[in-house]
Amino acid sequence: MTQVPIHVIGGGLAGCEAAWAAARAGVPVVLHEMRPGRGTEAHQTGALAELVCSNSLRSDDAEASAVGLLHAEMRAAGSLIMASADATAVPAGGALAVDRERFAAAVTEAISAEPLIEVVHEEVAGLPPEDWRQVIVATGPLTSPALAEAVGALTGEESLAFFDAIAPIVYKDSIDFDIAWMQSRYDKEGPAGDSAAYVNCPMNEAQYEAFVDALLSAETTEFKDWEVDTPYFEGCLPIEVMAARGRKTLAFGPMKPVGLTDPRTGGRAFAVVQLRQDNALGTLYNMVGFQTKMKHGEQTRILRTIPGLANARFARLGGIHRNTFLNSPRLLDGEMRLVAEPRLRFAGQITGVEGYVESAAMGLLAGRFAAAEALSAKSPPPPLTTAHGALLNHITGGHIPGRDAGTRTFQPMNANFGLFPEPTDRNAKGRPLKGRDRRAAYCRRAIGDFNAWLKGAGVPEAAE
């Protein structure tokens, strides 16, 4: 490497995407990953881009979904994460889900084969050395304590945090298909095909009420004293927490029966537990929306009361871990640099985006910004009308009226159309669009604006 390299700390989705984006622009990268030498509370392997909480990258609909739009923008920008996901997709209805092990292997292989990327398996304890002129910190929500404390000392602020939960995984051959059946909601096919991608376990009203009672009385993991005031992320609540918010919360949430017909009755069940394929072999299925902090013994007891899962065997039980994120609107500038020390950029979930795709997208932007700076090129941020621009605007505080006031309530956010400027399109009667037409207008505008931004973004096109 003759050019000064960009150092990327963290080999998760954001770090790999950042390293890939910078290297494909012609800038050398050193990617630092502490695993497998030092593990985390959630990871199980030393592979790059290991998926922890779920194998789903959520909706792939680029005409009606903000995250599906983000998929499309990332593909247009040459995303490694999206290419690897597309190559390892498994059936999941309208969602893009992957085989975890094959996905991580695909990313690891691509990074290892890229001549401009050097992978170093070591922990970066504390602030990076002064002679690292450009650093992207993409250590995710499970940042090592030494680095987190160093950043806190540098900024004069404590990190914010929230709890994130993991859903159980079931062996398919232990599911009773005399009760359960295969179907996607509304028989919708997804990127991997198959309109019958999900396992569905039906409940009548009495079974549902008994299940809620069991959740409400279940023994759960106790928090440490210093964790008791840590909030949950609203988009990933444990099922027992949802149940405590109201007896019908689950029936209108992850267990809603809409778009599903029980072949035994020809009608709709009162509630349905869905499981989504977790590996390419189709032997493992993830319980959709069933994140939990119940103790393991309670999980097996209560989850086996679900019709169709009486004899379920679990490849992994659910769990909970504490995630860390920065007060980014106060700490980062518009190119994700730390105001207190601009040689440090941050990317991924630690910046305050939530979700695998959103984290990778912020890695993509950080890599492009860093590459442009290394090449002495100008790289404007993507327009606010794009999914990337809307998320960047969220974490850098541009959406908050009264910047300082807003930073006190900053919370992680998934991609959603509420972060975008309103579309100006009108229907034939001159009225604002509604429903799917409105979402399609967001997406049309975003794709056009994002492609235009790519052409003038100041980063060389990736070499083949």
Secondary structure, DSSP 4 states (H G I P E B T S, - for coil): --SPPEEEE--SHHHHHHHHHHHHTT--EEEE--TTTS--SS--SS-TT---S-SEEEE--TTT-HHHHHHHHHHHTT-HHHHHHHHTEE--TTEEEE-HHHHHHHHHHHHHH-TTEEEE-----SSPPTT--SEEE--GGG--HHHHHHHHHHHTSPPEEEEEEE--EEEGGGS-TTT-EE--GGG---TT--S--EEEEEE-HHHHHHHHHHHHH--BPPPPGGGTTPPBPGGG--HHHHHHT-TTTTTTTTT--TT--BTTTTB--SEEEEEEE-STTS-EEEETT----B-HHHHHHHHTTSTT-TT--EEE--EEEEEEE--HHHHB-TTSEETTEEEEEE-GGGGTB-SHHHHHHHHHHHHHHHHHHHTT---PPPPTTSHHHHHHHHHTTTTSSSHHHHHTT---B---GGGSPPP--B-TTSPBP-HHHHHHHHHHHHHHHHHHHHHTSSSPPPP-
